[in-house]
Structure formats: C-alpha cells, structure tokens
Amino acid sequence: MVRVIGYRRFGGVQVFEEEECTLPQPGKGQVVVHMRAAGINPVDYKLFGGITKPLEVVRTIAHPSRWFAKGQQRKLRGVGQDFAGVVSAVGPEVNNVVVGDEVLGLLRAAPWQVRERGSLATEILTSVENIVPKPASVSFEVAGGLGVAAQTAMGALRCVDVQAGDVVVVAGAAGGVGGVVTQLAISQGASVIGIASPANADYLRSLGATPVAYGEGLEQRIREAAPSVTAFVDCFGGYASLAHRLGVAGKRVGTLVPTPAIALHRARFTGGRHGTISDIATVAGMVADGSVTLTIARTYPFEVEQVRAAYQELIGGHVRGKIVITAP
C-alpha cells in the first residue's frame, strides 16, 4: 500500500491527513518512483489554503456533485511537486530508465489544475518525461528540493534574458528559488544585488551577491549598491513598482507572484512556465560539480504531524533555502 499525505478541505496546516491507497501499474511511458525526499514550496500552501484554487474546485461551485459523490468523503488531494527517489517500476515503452535508478523530478501540473496525488507519497506514479537522473554525488535531500527551484530559476532568467554584464536585482534572494536564481545569474556573468533580511547578508555574500536589506529606504540602498540596474527577478512578490522606479524595462522584470502592478508596468509573470525538465538536469549537474549549491534549511520525516510542522515553518517566512520531507 502507498501512503499519501494530502488534504480534503481548504484551511491551515491542520487539514493534512494520511491515506493508504493502491497504486495502479505504470502505463505506457510511466514510471513509479519510491520517494526518498520531497521539497515543499509556497505554492503548496496557497493551494491547500484555498488562495489558489484548482480548476476543478472552481467548476464544482456550481456543480457540487463533481467534487464528491453523495455519501462519500471528498477525495484526498495530493500536495507537493519536487521529489527524488529510486525507480521501483517501469511501464511499457520506457527504455531510458530501469528499476533501481536514482532520479529526481517535478510533477508539472499547473497549480490551478487538479493534482490528485502530489509528491508527498511513498510511491509516485508519473510520466518518465518528469524525471531526470540524479547525480551520484548529490544527496536525496538536495535532489528532492531541486525541481521547482531549478526549473523556476532557469525559466525566470531566460524570460528576462539575463546576460553577462547585466546588473540583476533578485528579491527574496535567500529563499529556495532566489538562492538558485542568484547563483545562476552570477554563473552567466551577471552581477546580483540580493534583497533579503539582514540576517541573510553573509549568506548572500557567500553566494557572490551584494546584499541589501528590505524595508524602508530599499530603493536608495539599491541605487547606492549599483548606479544602474538592467534586470529584476522578484521571487517574493510586490516589487514590480520598485523595478519600474529603478528604470528597468518592463520586459526585463520577471516576477513569480502575479499582482496588478505586473500589467501596469508591463512586467512579466514568469518562473516554471518558462522552464523545462531539461533545466532541472542542467542545474543538478551544476550542483554535482559544485558550481551551484541548494541550501537545505531543515528536513522533516514523512509523518502527518511533521509535515504540518514543516509547512508551518515555511508559512512563517524567512526560510533560507528549501525545507524537505524525507522518507526511508
């Protein structure tokens, strides 16, 4: 039996529960991965909190019978996208992986679509197109938290066309995605000004960025750090107006969090939508050779109470790097 942690209703972390189910045999082009580690991300709590509702939920407002049958509980909705583990079964026409291979991947359903089974499950059934080989030197914990960060970071930098010589401001630079954005931009020859809390200043310097503290006076601190800014990647949300005041062209401002200011300043909503699964393989290779690091803030074991605690810490903010759920 497969253990799955998910939710049946919207709310806080208390909505999580565990369910056992039988996983179907993998179909054509599918694999089953025994999960060893799974990262958690802010989009997750927007989903189970009801801030971003799956498309099916919207449709069932007018047709409740689509959400749950009479006399039955609502279906358990999975949570999580990142994962790493060991291939435990392969379906027909899968010829690039075999049972026993170590892999990492990303369940790439759009956040407004239904994800009945997320990565917080002991066994994950997914398309072989959603996985890439895990480098031997990369731990399961790091690999398990890499998918969203890698694809989102690569997609954002591609969207705003970061090149050598650019001066890039990264908001939320100490977070899981922001830290990877920072390092990838620097690896491409750009200079990075990282917005974060003062407590993360030394961490950002260790990544090669120039730290500036958020809060009152931020614009002036950025101008003092760099007379000219050419690109802006907002991993936190709400900084499109600041980018505009700094003189950054709208097409070179990318944000991971949609706000009305994006359209007002002709900025771009970006992230994973501009990334590919091959981006994950690229970043995994860079982690393996030491040119990029993914900081693991904390790991929690695969138990309901521990998953609740993990998301509570993430919701609290100021997490440096990624929080990862581990399974034996």
C-alpha positions, -999 to +999 in steps of 0.1 A: +000+000+000+011+035-007+010+062+020-002+096+008-003+129+028-028+154+015-060+174+022-098+172+016-107+207+025-091+241+025-075+256+056-044+258+076-018+230+082-043+211+103-061+200+071-034+174+064-042+138+068-027+105+057-044+079+035-033+045+022-042+035-013-033+011-040-012+025-069-021+013-104+006-004-125+025+022-146+011+026-181+028+034-213+056+060-207+051+060-170+073+050-140+068+045-103+094+062-081+099+052-044+101+087-028+132+093-006+128+131-004+103+158-014+106+195-013+078+219-002+071+252-018+050+284-011+026+274-039+016+244-019+001+264+010-016+286-015-034+255-028-044+238+005-051+272+020-076+280-008-057+311-020-052+294-054-080+270-061-077+241-085-097+244-117-119+215-107-129+233-075-140+264-094-161+242-117-178+224-088-190+256-071-220+253-095-219+215-096-210+202-061-216+166-072-184+168-092-164+174-060-177+144-040-204+118-046-234+115-023-225+097+009-188+099+002-159+119+015-142+145-006-112+129-024-078+134-009-058+160-029-021+155-031+004+182-023+040+188-034+058+189-067+095+182-060+108+147-054+138+124-056+139+087-052+145+053-067+126+039-097+106+009-084+086+000-116+085+010-153+057+008-178+057-002-215+079+018-239+101+032-211+137+025-222+158+052-207+155+042-170+153+009-152+143-003-118+169+008-093+179+040-110+182+071-087+162+100-101+148+134-093+119+152-109+089+175-108+052+169-110+045+196-135+007+201-134-002+238-133-011+249-098-047+257-108-052+222-122-061+191-102-032+171-087-049+141-071-015+127-059+014+150-051+050+142-042+042+136-005+036+099-011+058+069-005+054+059-042+049+084-070+034+074-104+044+098-131+055+102-167+090+093-175+093+128-190+090+143-155+123+127-142+160+131-148+189+111-135+201+120-100+239+126-100+255+101-076+273+129-056+240+148-050+221+137-018+185+127-020+177+156+003+192+182-020+178+164-052+144+162-036+142+200-032+157+209-065+129+205-091+109+237-085+139+258-077+158+247-108+131+250-133+117+282-119+151+299-117+162+289-152+128+299-166+129+333-149+164+341-161+155+331-196+124+352-195+142+384-186+172+375-208+200+378-183+234+381-200+270+386-190+274+422-178+239+426-165+232+440-131+203+420-117+182+426-086+168+395-070+141+399-044+138+370-019+173+361-028+179+339+002+149+316-004+150+283-022+143+297-057+160+331-050+193+314-040+194+294-072+184+325-093+213+344-077+239+317-084+228+310-119+228+347-128+263+350-114+274+319-133+262+337-165+285+366-158+259+390-143+262+409-110+235+404-085+220+426-058+201+404-034+172+417-014+168+398+019+168+402+057+199+415+074+203+380+089+209+366+054+235+392+044+266+370+050+248+341+032+242+362+001+278+373+001+289+337+002+269+332-030+286+361-046+258+386-044+257+421-029+231+420-001+206+448+006+180+448+034+144+450+025+122+477+042+121+515+042+149+530+022+153+499+000+154+519-033+181+542-021+202+512-008+199+496-043+210+528-060+240+531-037+249+495-045+246+499-083+241+531-102+223+512-130+201+481-128+194+462-160+171+433-149+149+424-119+137+390-108+111+391-080+109+358-061+089+373-033+061+394-049+052+430-049+084+445-063+073+454-099+068+490-090+102+493-074+118+478-106+100+504-126+113+532-104+148+519-108+144+523-146+143+486-155+124+480-188+092+460-182+103+431-205+133+426-182+113+425-150+101+390-141+080+381-110+070+347-097+039+362-079+011+377-101+000+412-090-019+441-107+014+460-109+027+435-134+003+446-161+007+483-150+044+482-156+044+457-184+065+433-163+064+395-169+048+367-149+075+340-151+091+311-134+085+274-142+062+283-171+093+294-189+114+264-178+117+228-190+126+195-174+160+197-190+166+228-169+164+205-138+191+182-153+213+212-161+211+226-125+215+191-110+248+188-129+259+222-116+251+211-081+271+179-087+302+199-099+299+224-071+291+255-091+256+258-076+245+249-041+210+243-028+208+251+009+186+228+029+171+247+057+156+217+075+144+182+069+113+167+084+102+130+084+073+117+063+046+119+091+015+140+092+024+160+123+059+166+109+045+177+075+022+201+094+052+215+113+072+218+080+046+239+063+041+260+094+078+269+093+075+277+056+044+299+061+063+317+088+088+330+062+125+338+065+134+303+054+169+301+040+169+276+012+145+247+010+126+226+035+125+189+026+104+159+037+123+127+039+111+091+037+131+058+043 
